[in-house]
Amino acid sequence: MKKGLTVVRPQRRFSLTAYLGMLQKMGCGSFVIKVTFASREEWPQIMDSFNRGREHPGSIGFKFVMGVV
């Protein structure tokens, strides 16, 4: 709990890069890529996954298929 809010975090890092096309079709035009927990050496691979709209190796979609609120 943090200031009355429950924070839910996955056990593995999550990424929505595989859903880029779907998100764009839904009207999303801007994205934030947070690399706080990735090493600097991983950044190019993360950006490549984003640019290609492909799943980032070692990450999960964190229940995205259930929908966006």
PQR file with spaces between the fields and no chain letter, atoms N, CA, C, O and H, PARSE charges and radii, in Angstrom:
ATOM       1  N    MET     1       0.836   -1.176    0.000 -0.4000 1.5000
ATOM       2  CA   MET     1       0.000    0.000    0.000 -0.0000 2.0000
ATOM       3  C    MET     1       0.881    1.239    0.000  0.5500 1.7000
ATOM       4  O    MET     1       1.919    1.292    0.659 -0.5500 1.4000
ATOM       5  N    LYS     2       0.444    2.214   -0.744 -0.4000 1.5000
ATOM       6  CA   LYS     2       1.165    3.478   -0.796 -0.0000 2.0000
ATOM       7  C    LYS     2       0.114    4.585   -0.813  0.5500 1.7000
ATOM       8  O    LYS     2      -0.610    4.757   -1.794 -0.5500 1.4000
ATOM       9  H    LYS     2      -0.400    2.171   -1.279  0.4000 1.0000
ATOM      10  N    LYS     3       0.046    5.319    0.271 -0.4000 1.5000
ATOM      11  CA   LYS     3      -0.918    6.408    0.406 -0.0000 2.0000
ATOM      12  C    LYS     3      -2.341    5.952    0.082  0.5500 1.7000
ATOM      13  O    LYS     3      -3.079    6.648   -0.616 -0.5500 1.4000
ATOM      14  H    LYS     3       0.634    5.179    1.068  0.4000 1.0000
ATOM      15  N    GLY     4      -2.719    4.782    0.590 -0.4000 1.5000
ATOM      16  CA   GLY     4      -4.071    4.287    0.400 -0.0000 2.0000
ATOM      17  C    GLY     4      -4.307    3.569   -0.918  0.5500 1.7000
ATOM      18  O    GLY     4      -5.417    3.099   -1.169 -0.5500 1.4000
ATOM      19  H    GLY     4      -2.120    4.216    1.156  0.4000 1.0000
ATOM      20  N    LEU     5      -3.293    3.474   -1.763 -0.4000 1.5000
ATOM      21  CA   LEU     5      -3.427    2.783   -3.042 -0.0000 2.0000
ATOM      22  C    LEU     5      -2.700    1.452   -2.997  0.5500 1.7000
ATOM      23  O    LEU     5      -1.658    1.327   -2.354 -0.5500 1.4000
ATOM      24  H    LEU     5      -2.391    3.856   -1.559  0.4000 1.0000
ATOM      25  N    THR     6      -3.241    0.477   -3.669 -0.4000 1.5000
ATOM      26  CA   THR     6      -2.575   -0.806   -3.790 -0.0000 2.0000
ATOM      27  C    THR     6      -1.775   -0.811   -5.084  0.5500 1.7000
ATOM      28  O    THR     6      -2.305   -0.490   -6.147 -0.5500 1.4000
ATOM      29  H    THR     6      -4.087    0.578   -4.192  0.4000 1.0000
ATOM      30  N    VAL     7      -0.525   -1.168   -4.998 -0.4000 1.5000
ATOM      31  CA   VAL     7       0.341   -1.231   -6.164 -0.0000 2.0000
ATOM      32  C    VAL     7       0.517   -2.702   -6.540  0.5500 1.7000
ATOM      33  O    VAL     7       0.967   -3.508   -5.726 -0.5500 1.4000
ATOM      34  H    VAL     7      -0.094   -1.429   -4.134  0.4000 1.0000
ATOM      35  N    VAL     8       0.162   -3.042   -7.772 -0.4000 1.5000
ATOM      36  CA   VAL     8       0.292   -4.413   -8.263 -0.0000 2.0000
ATOM      37  C    VAL     8       1.448   -4.442   -9.240  0.5500 1.7000
ATOM      38  O    VAL     8       1.484   -3.677  -10.203 -0.5500 1.4000
ATOM      39  H    VAL     8      -0.203   -2.387   -8.434  0.4000 1.0000
ATOM      40  N    ARG     9       2.387   -5.327   -8.985 -0.4000 1.5000
ATOM      41  CA   ARG     9       3.557   -5.439   -9.852 -0.0000 2.0000
ATOM      42  C    ARG     9       3.748   -6.891  -10.252  0.5500 1.7000
ATOM      43  O    ARG     9       3.568   -7.791   -9.432 -0.5500 1.4000
ATOM      44  H    ARG     9       2.358   -5.948   -8.202  0.4000 1.0000
ATOM      45  N    PRO    10       4.109   -7.126  -11.500 -0.5600 1.5000
ATOM      46  CA   PRO    10       4.365   -8.501  -11.933  0.2800 2.0000
ATOM      47  C    PRO    10       5.712   -8.989  -11.389  0.5500 1.7000
ATOM      48  O    PRO    10       6.573   -8.191  -11.020 -0.5500 1.4000
ATOM      49  N    GLN    11       5.871  -10.296  -11.347 -0.4000 1.5000
ATOM      50  CA   GLN    11       7.152  -10.847  -10.901 -0.0000 2.0000
ATOM      51  C    GLN    11       8.236  -10.635  -11.947  0.5500 1.7000
ATOM      52  O    GLN    11       9.416  -10.513  -11.618 -0.5500 1.4000
ATOM      53  H    GLN    11       5.171  -10.945  -11.646  0.4000 1.0000
ATOM      54  N    ARG    12       7.824  -10.592  -13.218 -0.4000 1.5000
ATOM      55  CA   ARG    12       8.773  -10.321  -14.303 -0.0000 2.0000
ATOM      56  C    ARG    12       8.443   -8.965  -14.909  0.5500 1.7000
ATOM      57  O    ARG    12       7.326   -8.468  -14.765 -0.5500 1.4000
ATOM      58  H    ARG    12       6.866  -10.691  -13.486  0.4000 1.0000
ATOM      59  N    ARG    13       9.405   -8.378  -15.576 -0.4000 1.5000
ATOM      60  CA   ARG    13       9.159   -7.095  -16.245 -0.0000 2.0000
ATOM      61  C    ARG    13       8.058   -7.254  -17.282  0.5500 1.7000
ATOM      62  O    ARG    13       7.941   -8.300  -17.921 -0.5500 1.4000
ATOM      63  H    ARG    13      10.312   -8.781  -15.693  0.4000 1.0000
ATOM      64  N    PHE    14       7.254   -6.215  -17.446 -0.4000 1.5000
ATOM      65  CA   PHE    14       6.227   -6.302  -18.476 -0.0000 2.0000
ATOM      66  C    PHE    14       6.492   -5.290  -19.580  0.5500 1.7000
ATOM      67  O    PHE    14       7.141   -4.263  -19.380 -0.5500 1.4000
ATOM      68  H    PHE    14       7.349   -5.365  -16.928  0.4000 1.0000
ATOM      69  N    SER    15       5.964   -5.619  -20.750 -0.4000 1.5000
ATOM      70  CA   SER    15       6.145   -4.788  -21.924 -0.0000 2.0000
ATOM      71  C    SER    15       4.920   -4.932  -22.809  0.5500 1.7000
ATOM      72  O    SER    15       4.386   -6.030  -22.966 -0.5500 1.4000
ATOM      73  H    SER    15       5.436   -6.453  -20.913  0.4000 1.0000
ATOM      74  N    LEU    16       4.482   -3.844  -23.377 -0.4000 1.5000
ATOM      75  CA   LEU    16       3.354   -3.870  -24.302 -0.0000 2.0000
ATOM      76  C    LEU    16       3.817   -3.682  -25.742  0.5500 1.7000
ATOM      77  O    LEU    16       3.007   -3.364  -26.612 -0.5500 1.4000
ATOM      78  H    LEU    16       4.916   -2.952  -23.250  0.4000 1.0000
ATOM      79  N    THR    17       5.106   -3.872  -26.005 -0.4000 1.5000
ATOM      80  CA   THR    17       5.634   -3.668  -27.349 -0.0000 2.0000
ATOM      81  C    THR    17       4.957   -4.566  -28.378  0.5500 1.7000
ATOM      82  O    THR    17       4.813   -4.171  -29.535 -0.5500 1.4000
ATOM      83  H    THR    17       5.764   -4.130  -25.298  0.4000 1.0000
ATOM      84  N    ALA    18       4.544   -5.750  -27.985 -0.4000 1.5000
ATOM      85  CA   ALA    18       3.881   -6.669  -28.915 -0.0000 2.0000
ATOM      86  C    ALA    18       2.494   -6.166  -29.309  0.5500 1.7000
ATOM      87  O    ALA    18       1.921   -6.633  -30.294 -0.5500 1.4000
ATOM      88  H    ALA    18       4.660   -6.070  -27.045  0.4000 1.0000
ATOM      89  N    TYR    19       1.958   -5.229  -28.555 -0.4000 1.5000
ATOM      90  CA   TYR    19       0.614   -4.709  -28.805 -0.0000 2.0000
ATOM      91  C    TYR    19       0.633   -3.313  -29.430  0.5500 1.7000
ATOM      92  O    TYR    19      -0.389   -2.628  -29.450 -0.5500 1.4000
ATOM      93  H    TYR    19       2.423   -4.849  -27.755  0.4000 1.0000
ATOM      94  N    LEU    20       1.784   -2.894  -29.936 -0.4000 1.5000
ATOM      95  CA   LEU    20       1.921   -1.547  -30.476 -0.0000 2.0000
ATOM      96  C    LEU    20       0.875   -1.259  -31.552  0.5500 1.7000
ATOM      97  O    LEU    20       0.211   -0.223  -31.501 -0.5500 1.4000
ATOM      98  H    LEU    20       2.615   -3.451  -29.919  0.4000 1.0000
ATOM      99  N    GLY    21       0.720   -2.150  -32.514 -0.4000 1.5000
ATOM     100  CA   GLY    21      -0.249   -1.948  -33.583 -0.0000 2.0000
ATOM     101  C    GLY    21      -1.669   -1.823  -33.051  0.5500 1.7000
ATOM     102  O    GLY    21      -2.427   -0.962  -33.496 -0.5500 1.4000
ATOM     103  H    GLY    21       1.260   -2.991  -32.555  0.4000 1.0000
ATOM     104  N    MET    22      -2.028   -2.672  -32.108 -0.4000 1.5000
ATOM     105  CA   MET    22      -3.359   -2.638  -31.507 -0.0000 2.0000
ATOM     106  C    MET    22      -3.580   -1.323  -30.759  0.5500 1.7000
ATOM     107  O    MET    22      -4.647   -0.718  -30.857 -0.5500 1.4000
ATOM     108  H    MET    22      -1.412   -3.372  -31.746  0.4000 1.0000
ATOM     109  N    LEU    23      -2.582   -0.893  -30.025 -0.4000 1.5000
ATOM     110  CA   LEU    23      -2.692    0.363  -29.283 -0.0000 2.0000
ATOM     111  C    LEU    23      -2.857    1.550  -30.228  0.5500 1.7000
ATOM     112  O    LEU    23      -3.628    2.468  -29.950 -0.5500 1.4000
ATOM     113  H    LEU    23      -1.715   -1.385  -29.945  0.4000 1.0000
ATOM     114  N    GLN    24      -2.132    1.529  -31.344 -0.4000 1.5000
ATOM     115  CA   GLN    24      -2.253    2.611  -32.314 -0.0000 2.0000
ATOM     116  C    GLN    24      -3.646    2.622  -32.942  0.5500 1.7000
ATOM     117  O    GLN    24      -4.220    3.690  -33.154 -0.5500 1.4000
ATOM     118  H    GLN    24      -1.505    0.783  -31.569  0.4000 1.0000
ATOM     119  N    LYS    25      -4.195    1.439  -33.241 -0.4000 1.5000
ATOM     120  CA   LYS    25      -5.550    1.349  -33.789 -0.0000 2.0000
ATOM     121  C    LYS    25      -6.591    1.855  -32.802  0.5500 1.7000
ATOM     122  O    LYS    25      -7.650    2.338  -33.203 -0.5500 1.4000
ATOM     123  H    LYS    25      -3.728    0.571  -33.069  0.4000 1.0000
ATOM     124  N    MET    26      -6.290    1.743  -31.512 -0.4000 1.5000
ATOM     125  CA   MET    26      -7.196    2.223  -30.474 -0.0000 2.0000
ATOM     126  C    MET    26      -7.079    3.741  -30.288  0.5500 1.7000
ATOM     127  O    MET    26      -7.843    4.336  -29.530 -0.5500 1.4000
ATOM     128  H    MET    26      -5.429    1.350  -31.187  0.4000 1.0000
ATOM     129  N    GLY    27      -6.125    4.359  -30.978 -0.4000 1.5000
ATOM     130  CA   GLY    27      -5.977    5.810  -30.909 -0.0000 2.0000
ATOM     131  C    GLY    27      -4.791    6.308  -30.115  0.5500 1.7000
ATOM     132  O    GLY    27      -4.607    7.518  -29.980 -0.5500 1.4000
ATOM     133  H    GLY    27      -5.504    3.875  -31.595  0.4000 1.0000
ATOM     134  N    CYS    28      -3.986    5.413  -29.591 -0.4000 1.5000
ATOM     135  CA   CYS    28      -2.793    5.834  -28.836 -0.0000 2.0000
ATOM     136  C    CYS    28      -1.731    6.313  -29.829  0.5500 1.7000
ATOM     137  O    CYS    28      -1.378    5.595  -30.765 -0.5500 1.4000
ATOM     138  H    CYS    28      -4.136    4.431  -29.701  0.4000 1.0000
ATOM     139  N    GLY    29      -1.237    7.501  -29.621 -0.4000 1.5000
ATOM     140  CA   GLY    29      -0.255    8.055  -30.531 -0.0000 2.0000
ATOM     141  C    GLY    29       1.076    8.373  -29.886  0.5500 1.7000
ATOM     142  O    GLY    29       2.065    8.605  -30.582 -0.5500 1.4000
ATOM     143  H    GLY    29      -1.524    8.084  -28.860  0.4000 1.0000
ATOM     144  N    SER    30       1.113    8.385  -28.575 -0.4000 1.5000
ATOM     145  CA   SER    30       2.352    8.674  -27.846 -0.0000 2.0000
ATOM     146  C    SER    30       2.593    7.562  -26.841  0.5500 1.7000
ATOM     147  O    SER    30       1.657    7.032  -26.242 -0.5500 1.4000
ATOM     148  H    SER    30       0.309    8.197  -28.010  0.4000 1.0000
ATOM     149  N    PHE    31       3.848    7.221  -26.666 -0.4000 1.5000
ATOM     150  CA   PHE    31       4.204    6.129  -25.775 -0.0000 2.0000
ATOM     151  C    PHE    31       5.387    6.528  -24.908  0.5500 1.7000
ATOM     152  O    PHE    31       6.237    7.318  -25.319 -0.5500 1.4000
ATOM     153  H    PHE    31       4.608    7.651  -27.152  0.4000 1.0000
ATOM     154  N    VAL    32       5.430    5.979  -23.717 -0.4000 1.5000
ATOM     155  CA   VAL    32       6.546    6.189  -22.804 -0.0000 2.0000
ATOM     156  C    VAL    32       7.258    4.850  -22.647  0.5500 1.7000
ATOM     157  O    VAL    32       6.629    3.831  -22.360 -0.5500 1.4000
ATOM     158  H    VAL    32       4.740    5.337  -23.383  0.4000 1.0000
ATOM     159  N    ILE    33       8.548    4.862  -22.833 -0.4000 1.5000
ATOM     160  CA   ILE    33       9.342    3.645  -22.663 -0.0000 2.0000
ATOM     161  C    ILE    33      10.190    3.848  -21.419  0.5500 1.7000
ATOM     162  O    ILE    33      11.144    4.626  -21.419 -0.5500 1.4000
ATOM     163  H    ILE    33       9.059    5.689  -23.065  0.4000 1.0000
ATOM     164  N    LYS    34       9.829    3.142  -20.371 -0.4000 1.5000
ATOM     165  CA   LYS    34      10.534    3.277  -19.099 -0.0000 2.0000
ATOM     166  C    LYS    34      11.588    2.168  -18.997  0.5500 1.7000
ATOM     167  O    LYS    34      11.260    0.982  -19.030 -0.5500 1.4000
ATOM     168  H    LYS    34       9.054    2.510  -20.371  0.4000 1.0000
ATOM     169  N    VAL    35      12.820    2.562  -18.877 -0.4000 1.5000
ATOM     170  CA   VAL    35      13.925    1.595  -18.835 -0.0000 2.0000
ATOM     171  C    VAL    35      14.619    1.595  -17.481  0.5500 1.7000
ATOM     172  O    VAL    35      15.778    1.195  -17.375 -0.5500 1.4000
ATOM     173  H    VAL    35      13.086    3.525  -18.850  0.4000 1.0000
ATOM     174  N    THR    36      13.915    2.043  -16.446 -0.4000 1.5000
ATOM     175  CA   THR    36      14.491    2.169  -15.114 -0.0000 2.0000
ATOM     176  C    THR    36      15.136    0.881  -14.623  0.5500 1.7000
ATOM     177  O    THR    36      16.211    0.913  -14.025 -0.5500 1.4000
ATOM     178  H    THR    36      12.973    2.368  -16.532  0.4000 1.0000
ATOM     179  N    PHE    37      14.491   -0.244  -14.871 -0.4000 1.5000
ATOM     180  CA   PHE    37      14.987   -1.511  -14.339 -0.0000 2.0000
ATOM     181  C    PHE    37      15.779   -2.319  -15.360  0.5500 1.7000
ATOM     182  O    PHE    37      16.074   -3.492  -15.129 -0.5500 1.4000
ATOM     183  H    PHE    37      13.618   -0.270  -15.357  0.4000 1.0000
ATOM     184  N    ALA    38      16.120   -1.709  -16.469 -0.4000 1.5000
ATOM     185  CA   ALA    38      16.914   -2.392  -17.493 -0.0000 2.0000
ATOM     186  C    ALA    38      18.332   -1.825  -17.486  0.5500 1.7000
ATOM     187  O    ALA    38      18.546   -0.650  -17.188 -0.5500 1.4000
ATOM     188  H    ALA    38      15.880   -0.756  -16.656  0.4000 1.0000
ATOM     189  N    SER    39      19.274   -2.669  -17.813 -0.4000 1.5000
ATOM     190  CA   SER    39      20.656   -2.186  -17.915 -0.0000 2.0000
ATOM     191  C    SER    39      20.792   -1.372  -19.200  0.5500 1.7000
ATOM     192  O    SER    39      20.027   -1.556  -20.147 -0.5500 1.4000
ATOM     193  H    SER    39      19.100   -3.624  -18.055  0.4000 1.0000
ATOM     194  N    ARG    40      21.750   -0.491  -19.222 -0.4000 1.5000
ATOM     195  CA   ARG    40      21.979    0.346  -20.407 -0.0000 2.0000
ATOM     196  C    ARG    40      22.233   -0.519  -21.643  0.5500 1.7000
ATOM     197  O    ARG    40      21.880   -0.131  -22.756 -0.5500 1.4000
ATOM     198  H    ARG    40      22.371   -0.342  -18.452  0.4000 1.0000
ATOM     199  N    GLU    41      22.837   -1.675  -21.451 -0.4000 1.5000
ATOM     200  CA   GLU    41      23.121   -2.575  -22.566 -0.0000 2.0000
ATOM     201  C    GLU    41      21.828   -3.127  -23.182  0.5500 1.7000
ATOM     202  O    GLU    41      21.815   -3.492  -24.358 -0.5500 1.4000
ATOM     203  H    GLU    41      23.123   -1.990  -20.546  0.4000 1.0000
ATOM     204  N    GLU    42      20.752   -3.189  -22.405 -0.4000 1.5000
ATOM     205  CA   GLU    42      19.466   -3.709  -22.901 -0.0000 2.0000
ATOM     206  C    GLU    42      18.665   -2.664  -23.672  0.5500 1.7000
ATOM     207  O    GLU    42      17.747   -3.023  -24.410 -0.5500 1.4000
ATOM     208  H    GLU    42      20.763   -2.892  -21.450  0.4000 1.0000
ATOM     209  N    TRP    43      18.982   -1.408  -23.523 -0.4000 1.5000
ATOM     210  CA   TRP    43      18.180   -0.346  -24.129 -0.0000 2.0000
ATOM     211  C    TRP    43      18.002   -0.495  -25.639  0.5500 1.7000
ATOM     212  O    TRP    43      16.881   -0.346  -26.126 -0.5500 1.4000
ATOM     213  H    TRP    43      19.728   -1.117  -22.923  0.4000 1.0000
ATOM     214  N    PRO    44      19.073   -0.787  -26.408 -0.5600 1.5000
ATOM     215  CA   PRO    44      18.871   -0.940  -27.857  0.2800 2.0000
ATOM     216  C    PRO    44      17.895   -2.071  -28.200  0.5500 1.7000
ATOM     217  O    PRO    44      17.096   -1.941  -29.127 -0.5500 1.4000
ATOM     218  N    GLN    45      17.958   -3.167  -27.461 -0.4000 1.5000
ATOM     219  CA   GLN    45      17.056   -4.287  -27.710 -0.0000 2.0000
ATOM     220  C    GLN    45      15.610   -3.902  -27.370  0.5500 1.7000
ATOM     221  O    GLN    45      14.678   -4.297  -28.071 -0.5500 1.4000
ATOM     222  H    GLN    45      18.607   -3.273  -26.707  0.4000 1.0000
ATOM     223  N    ILE    46      15.434   -3.143  -26.311 -0.4000 1.5000
ATOM     224  CA   ILE    46      14.098   -2.680  -25.929 -0.0000 2.0000
ATOM     225  C    ILE    46      13.541   -1.771  -27.024  0.5500 1.7000
ATOM     226  O    ILE    46      12.386   -1.915  -27.424 -0.5500 1.4000
ATOM     227  H    ILE    46      16.191   -2.823  -25.741  0.4000 1.0000
ATOM     228  N    MET    47      14.351   -0.845  -27.505 -0.4000 1.5000
ATOM     229  CA   MET    47      13.908    0.059  -28.566 -0.0000 2.0000
ATOM     230  C    MET    47      13.611   -0.697  -29.852  0.5500 1.7000
ATOM     231  O    MET    47      12.671   -0.359  -30.571 -0.5500 1.4000
ATOM     232  H    MET    47      15.290   -0.727  -27.180  0.4000 1.0000
ATOM     233  N    ASP    48      14.404   -1.712  -30.142 -0.4000 1.5000
ATOM     234  CA   ASP    48      14.165   -2.519  -31.342 -0.0000 2.0000
ATOM     235  C    ASP    48      12.827   -3.249  -31.234  0.5500 1.7000
ATOM     236  O    ASP    48      12.071   -3.303  -32.203 -0.5500 1.4000
ATOM     237  H    ASP    48      15.167   -1.987  -29.558  0.4000 1.0000
ATOM     238  N    SER    49      12.531   -3.811  -30.059 -0.4000 1.5000
ATOM     239  CA   SER    49      11.243   -4.476  -29.847 -0.0000 2.0000
ATOM     240  C    SER    49      10.097   -3.495  -30.052  0.5500 1.7000
ATOM     241  O    SER    49       9.087   -3.832  -30.668 -0.5500 1.4000
ATOM     242  H    SER    49      13.145   -3.767  -29.271  0.4000 1.0000
ATOM     243  N    PHE    50      10.255   -2.288  -29.537 -0.4000 1.5000
ATOM     244  CA   PHE    50       9.220   -1.261  -29.698 -0.0000 2.0000
ATOM     245  C    PHE    50       9.054   -0.889  -31.164  0.5500 1.7000
ATOM     246  O    PHE    50       7.937   -0.882  -31.682 -0.5500 1.4000
ATOM     247  H    PHE    50      11.076   -2.014  -29.036  0.4000 1.0000
ATOM     248  N    ASN    51      10.153   -0.581  -31.831 -0.4000 1.5000
ATOM     249  CA   ASN    51      10.087   -0.148  -33.233 -0.0000 2.0000
ATOM     250  C    ASN    51       9.497   -1.209  -34.151  0.5500 1.7000
ATOM     251  O    ASN    51       8.843   -0.876  -35.140 -0.5500 1.4000
ATOM     252  H    ASN    51      11.060   -0.586  -31.410  0.4000 1.0000
ATOM     253  N    ARG    52       9.717   -2.467  -33.840 -0.4000 1.5000
ATOM     254  CA   ARG    52       9.193   -3.556  -34.657 -0.0000 2.0000
ATOM     255  C    ARG    52       7.798   -4.011  -34.212  0.5500 1.7000
ATOM     256  O    ARG    52       7.135   -4.772  -34.917 -0.5500 1.4000
ATOM     257  H    ARG    52      10.248   -2.737  -33.037  0.4000 1.0000
ATOM     258  N    GLY    53       7.358   -3.538  -33.037 -0.4000 1.5000
ATOM     259  CA   GLY    53       6.065   -3.970  -32.522 -0.0000 2.0000
ATOM     260  C    GLY    53       6.066   -5.439  -32.153  0.5500 1.7000
ATOM     261  O    GLY    53       5.075   -6.143  -32.346 -0.5500 1.4000
ATOM     262  H    GLY    53       7.897   -2.919  -32.465  0.4000 1.0000
ATOM     263  N    ARG    54       7.183   -5.892  -31.622 -0.4000 1.5000
ATOM     264  CA   ARG    54       7.351   -7.302  -31.265 -0.0000 2.0000
ATOM     265  C    ARG    54       7.510   -7.450  -29.758  0.5500 1.7000
ATOM     266  O    ARG    54       7.879   -6.508  -29.058 -0.5500 1.4000
ATOM     267  H    ARG    54       7.988   -5.320  -31.465  0.4000 1.0000
ATOM     268  N    GLU    55       7.225   -8.641  -29.282 -0.4000 1.5000
ATOM     269  CA   GLU    55       7.388   -8.931  -27.855 -0.0000 2.0000
ATOM     270  C    GLU    55       8.847   -8.767  -27.459  0.5500 1.7000
ATOM     271  O    GLU    55       9.746   -9.193  -28.184 -0.5500 1.4000
ATOM     272  H    GLU    55       6.924   -9.407  -29.850  0.4000 1.0000
ATOM     273  N    HIS    56       9.077   -8.153  -26.317 -0.4000 1.5000
ATOM     274  CA   HIS    56      10.441   -8.012  -25.817 -0.0000 2.0000
ATOM     275  C    HIS    56      10.810   -9.292  -25.071  0.5500 1.7000
ATOM     276  O    HIS    56      10.098   -9.688  -24.149 -0.5500 1.4000
ATOM     277  H    HIS    56       8.347   -7.806  -25.728  0.4000 1.0000
ATOM     278  N    PRO    57      11.904   -9.943  -25.448 -0.5600 1.5000
ATOM     279  CA   PRO    57      12.309  -11.190  -24.799  0.2800 2.0000
ATOM     280  C    PRO    57      12.443  -11.040  -23.280  0.5500 1.7000
ATOM     281  O    PRO    57      13.045  -10.085  -22.789 -0.5500 1.4000
ATOM     282  N    GLY    58      11.879  -11.983  -22.561 -0.4000 1.5000
ATOM     283  CA   GLY    58      11.981  -11.978  -21.104 -0.0000 2.0000
ATOM     284  C    GLY    58      10.926  -11.146  -20.412  0.5500 1.7000
ATOM     285  O    GLY    58      10.953  -11.006  -19.190 -0.5500 1.4000
ATOM     286  H    GLY    58      11.390  -12.758  -22.960  0.4000 1.0000
ATOM     287  N    SER    59       9.995  -10.590  -21.172 -0.4000 1.5000
ATOM     288  CA   SER    59       8.945   -9.771  -20.563 -0.0000 2.0000
ATOM     289  C    SER    59       7.587  -10.451  -20.726  0.5500 1.7000
ATOM     290  O    SER    59       7.441  -11.413  -21.479 -0.5500 1.4000
ATOM     291  H    SER    59       9.973  -10.704  -22.165  0.4000 1.0000
ATOM     292  N    ILE    60       6.611   -9.933  -20.011 -0.4000 1.5000
ATOM     293  CA   ILE    60       5.249  -10.448  -20.104 -0.0000 2.0000
ATOM     294  C    ILE    60       4.309   -9.288  -20.435  0.5500 1.7000
ATOM     295  O    ILE    60       4.661   -8.124  -20.247 -0.5500 1.4000
ATOM     296  H    ILE    60       6.730   -9.151  -19.399  0.4000 1.0000
ATOM     297  N    GLY    61       3.113   -9.616  -20.929 -0.4000 1.5000
ATOM     298  CA   GLY    61       2.130   -8.597  -21.296 -0.0000 2.0000
ATOM     299  C    GLY    61       1.310   -8.084  -20.120  0.5500 1.7000
ATOM     300  O    GLY    61       0.528   -7.149  -20.292 -0.5500 1.4000
ATOM     301  H    GLY    61       2.828  -10.562  -21.081  0.4000 1.0000
ATOM     302  N    PHE    62       1.460   -8.659  -18.937 -0.4000 1.5000
ATOM     303  CA   PHE    62       0.811   -8.210  -17.713 -0.0000 2.0000
ATOM     304  C    PHE    62      -0.692   -8.025  -17.873  0.5500 1.7000
ATOM     305  O    PHE    62      -1.231   -6.963  -17.562 -0.5500 1.4000
ATOM     306  H    PHE    62       2.095   -9.418  -18.797  0.4000 1.0000
ATOM     307  N    LYS    63      -1.362   -9.056  -18.357 -0.4000 1.5000
ATOM     308  CA   LYS    63      -2.831   -9.100  -18.471 -0.0000 2.0000
ATOM     309  C    LYS    63      -3.393   -8.037  -19.416  0.5500 1.7000
ATOM     310  O    LYS    63      -4.556   -7.661  -19.276 -0.5500 1.4000
ATOM     311  H    LYS    63      -0.924   -9.919  -18.610  0.4000 1.0000
ATOM     312  N    PHE    64      -2.618   -7.549  -20.356 -0.4000 1.5000
ATOM     313  CA   PHE    64      -3.102   -6.530  -21.285 -0.0000 2.0000
ATOM     314  C    PHE    64      -4.295   -7.028  -22.087  0.5500 1.7000
ATOM     315  O    PHE    64      -5.204   -6.253  -22.387 -0.5500 1.4000
ATOM     316  H    PHE    64      -1.672   -7.854  -20.469  0.4000 1.0000
ATOM     317  N    VAL    65      -4.306   -8.299  -22.436 -0.4000 1.5000
ATOM     318  CA   VAL    65      -5.391   -8.838  -23.264 -0.0000 2.0000
ATOM     319  C    VAL    65      -6.748   -8.698  -22.595  0.5500 1.7000
ATOM     320  O    VAL    65      -7.774   -8.867  -23.254 -0.5500 1.4000
ATOM     321  H    VAL    65      -3.568   -8.929  -22.193  0.4000 1.0000
ATOM     322  N    MET    66      -6.780   -8.397  -21.314 -0.4000 1.5000
ATOM     323  CA   MET    66      -8.042   -8.207  -20.615 -0.0000 2.0000
ATOM     324  C    MET    66      -8.637   -6.837  -20.931  0.5500 1.7000
ATOM     325  O    MET    66      -9.810   -6.596  -20.644 -0.5500 1.4000
ATOM     326  H    MET    66      -5.946   -8.260  -20.779  0.4000 1.0000
ATOM     327  N    GLY    67      -7.849   -5.936  -21.518 -0.4000 1.5000
ATOM     328  CA   GLY    67      -8.365   -4.647  -21.918 -0.0000 2.0000
ATOM     329  C    GLY    67      -7.663   -3.489  -21.279  0.5500 1.7000
ATOM     330  O    GLY    67      -6.894   -3.639  -20.330 -0.5500 1.4000
ATOM     331  H    GLY    67      -6.896   -6.131  -21.752  0.4000 1.0000
ATOM     332  N    VAL    68      -7.947   -2.325  -21.823 -0.4000 1.5000
ATOM     333  CA   VAL    68      -7.373   -1.086  -21.329 -0.0000 2.0000
ATOM     334  C    VAL    68      -8.525   -0.263  -20.747  0.5500 1.7000
ATOM     335  O    VAL    68      -9.583   -0.156  -21.368 -0.5500 1.4000
ATOM     336  H    VAL    68      -8.572   -2.203  -22.594  0.4000 1.0000
ATOM     337  N    VAL    69      -8.331    0.310  -19.578 -0.4000 1.5000
ATOM     338  CA   VAL    69      -9.372    1.108  -18.939 -0.0000 2.0000
ATOM     339  C    VAL    69      -9.112    2.572  -19.214  0.5500 1.7000
ATOM     340  O    VAL    69      -9.874    3.429  -18.766 -0.5500 1.4000
ATOM     341  H    VAL    69      -7.472    0.223  -19.073  0.4000 1.0000
